[in-house]
């Protein structure tokens, strides 16, 4: 009974992996913006708020 459950689980995971491979090429087409850094200290800015260093 345990071997049957493990086999069904592995077959299910293989099917999910095949669907994931089919969708993977479409993910590469999405373009992301470059991360913005503070000009004085070099920290990444996560929102539109000014940097906490107070200079940028």
C-alpha positions, 0 to 999 in steps of 0.5 A: 500500500505504501509503495502504491502511494509513493508511486502515485505521488511521484507520477503526480509530481512528474506531471506537474513538472511537465506543465511547469516546463511548458509555461517556463518559456513565457515567463522569460518575456516579462521585463522587469525594471532595474532596481533603483539605488540611492546615489549617495549610500548605494542602498536599494530603494524599495518604494518611492520614499527617500533613502533613510541616509537623508542624502538621496 
